[in-house]
């Protein structure tokens, strides 16, 4: 598997994980309805006892795409910076030729 595919797969998995984690954080609370998830709210619940959660699939998929692209760009940026770093050469220690 090439390095480019590894970065894409890692960024997709990380995007899914970040999206699922953000589902625990409340985003918007309107009168009678609460939403969870960032950047877009993708979980909705009408506020009354025992109300089920509703997943807004379009927002969920768009969130995964947004987070995956952000992670991908970050990983590519880190990789490019690592390639451009100058390699530090260790100075060669010269042995002194003193005779005692």
Residue pairs with C-beta under 8 A, 6 or more apart in sequence:
7 72
7 75
7 76
7 79
8 72
10 71
10 75
11 68
11 69
11 71
11 72
11 75
12 64
12 68
14 67
14 68
14 71
15 64
15 65
15 66
15 67
15 68
15 69
15 70
15 71
16 64
16 67
16 68
18 67
18 71
19 37
19 42
19 60
19 63
19 64
19 67
22 36
22 37
22 38
22 39
22 63
23 36
23 37
23 42
23 43
24 36
25 36
25 37
25 38
26 34
26 35
26 36
27 35
27 36
27 37
27 38
27 41
28 34
28 35
28 41
29 35
32 46
32 47
33 44
33 45
33 46
33 47
34 44
34 45
34 47
35 41
35 43
35 44
36 42
36 43
36 44
36 45
37 43
37 59
37 60
37 63
38 63
39 63
39 66
39 67
40 56
40 59
40 62
40 63
40 66
41 56
41 59
42 55
42 56
42 57
42 59
42 60
42 63
43 53
43 54
43 55
43 56
44 53
44 54
44 55
44 56
45 51
45 52
45 53
45 54
